[in-house]
Each structure stands twice: as C-alpha cells, then as structure tokens.
Amino acid sequence: MEEYKYKDITGKVIGAAMQVHKTLGNGFQEVIYQRAMEIEMPYFDLNFKREFEMPIFYRNQQIGTRRVDFLVEEVISVELKAIIKLEDVHLAQAINYLEAYNIEVGLLINFGSKSLEFKRLINTKYKRVSEL
C-alpha cells in the first residue's frame, strides 16, 4: 500500500468530515459544513486555522492573498465544497491553490453528494523554504 505524506493528519480530517456528513447529510451550504468542521476537528485532536489568509506568489513575489477554508497543523490545506459532484475544474482549482500557497499536501472535501467525496492532493511543484 502506498504511503501518503501526513496520512495521520489527513485521515483525522477525513474522519471528522465523515462524522459531519453522517450527522448533517448533504444539502446545506458550504458555510454550514465549515462551521460543523470547526466544531468537529478538535474531537480528532487537530489544530487548525479557519479561513486562513494565505499569500499567493508569482515568481517568488506576493501578488495577492486568498483564504483557505482550513489550514490544518500548519501543513495541510483543506478546501470544502457543497456541490452535487466534484468536477475536474474543482480539482484543478485546489491544486492551483496548493501551488500558489506552496503547500505540499491538500484535501478537497465535498459534502454535497449523497456519500462524502474527498481527494488527497499533492503539490508536485512544492519547494521547501530553503529552495525558495
């Protein structure tokens, strides 16, 4: 079985999301799931920042900022959706955010479908701080 970087943390985030989805089901707005995740994640011993403002870089220069839904344990970006089905465009957007933020691992979680959907994302362009 392939080993994922930060699999313990991503596993806890996915566990929290499963609990939220099991309790609320689908059909609510994204902000409702965001608030529920904020309540649930401490039960999984996760440290996080909600709607954390992240700088966006282009050629090592900051060109703006965007808020990530959650930054978990300072290393994982978590983007939430509440849509019927995840499409390739949502995946591409989440990967673009990882690259712009220079974060190595991310999760894209969709609460809008009947079954919880989640994707682990890896930033193949990630650069360690010493490389910047």
N, C-alpha and C positions, 0 to 999 in steps of 0.2 A: 504494500500500500504506500502511495506517495505521501511524503511528509510535507505539511504546509507550514510555512513560517508563521509564528504566532497562532498556531492552531488551537491552543488552550484558550486564548482570548477570543478568537473568532467563534469557537464552539460555545463559549458562555454567552456571547452576544446573540448568536442564533438561538440558543436555548431560551433566552429572555424574550426574543421575538416570537418564538413558538408559544410561549406562555401567554403573551399579549394576544396573539392571533386566536389561540384556543378560547380565551376569555371573551374577547370582543367580536371575533369573527371578521368578515370583510364588510365593506360598505360605508366606512367612516372616512372623513377627510384625513389627509396626511398628518395634520397637526394633532389630531386625537391620538394617533399611534405614537407620535413623537412624545407627547405628554405621558402616555402609558409606559413607553420605554424608559423615560426618565425616572418613573416610579419603580419599574421592574429591575433595571440593571443593578442597583445596589444589592438586591437579593442574590445576585450572582457574583458579588464582590468585585464589581467593575468600577473603576474610576473613569470619569468621562467629563467632557465639556459639551454642553448642548448649544447648537447654533454658534459654533466657534468660528470667529472671523479668521480666515486664512489668507495670507498674501498669495497673489498669483504672479509668477515670474515669467519673463520672456528674455532669453539670452542673459540670464543672471541679473536682470533688472526687474524690480517690482513694478507692475503695470496696473495693479488694482487689487481688490480683495473680493472674496466670496465667503459666505457662511456655509460650513459643512454641517449637516444635521447633527452628527456627533463625532467628536474626536475621542476615541477610547484608548485609555492607557498611554496617551501621547503618541501612539504608533499606528492606529487603525482609523481610517476614515469610514464612517457609516452613513450611507445615503438611504433615505426611506422613500418609498413610493406607495401610493394607494390607487393603483390603476388595475384594470381588468387583466392585462397581460403585459409582462416585460417585453419590450422590443429591442432590437439591436441598437437603436438610437439611444436608449437609456443606458445600455452597457457602454457604448462609446463615450457618452457624456461622463459617466462615472470614472472611466479610465482617463479621460482628459483631465478631470479634476485631480486624480492621483498624480498625474504628470505635472500639472500646473503647481500643485502643492508640494511636489517632491516627497510624497508619502509612498512607502513601498507596498503596503497591503491595504485593501479596502473591502467593504461589503456593500452590496446593493441588495436591499430587502424590500420586497413588495407585499404589502398587506391586503391589496385589493382583490386578489384572486381567491377562489374557494380554499385552496391549500396555500400555505405560506410559500413564497418563492424567494430564494436567495442565491446570490452569486458571489463567490470569492474572487477578488480581482487582484492581480499582481501588476505592479508598475515595472515593466521591463526596462524603462529608462531611468529608474531610480538611481540617484547619485548620493553616496554618503557625504556628509558635511565636509569631510576632508578633501573630497573630489571637486567641490564647488569653487 
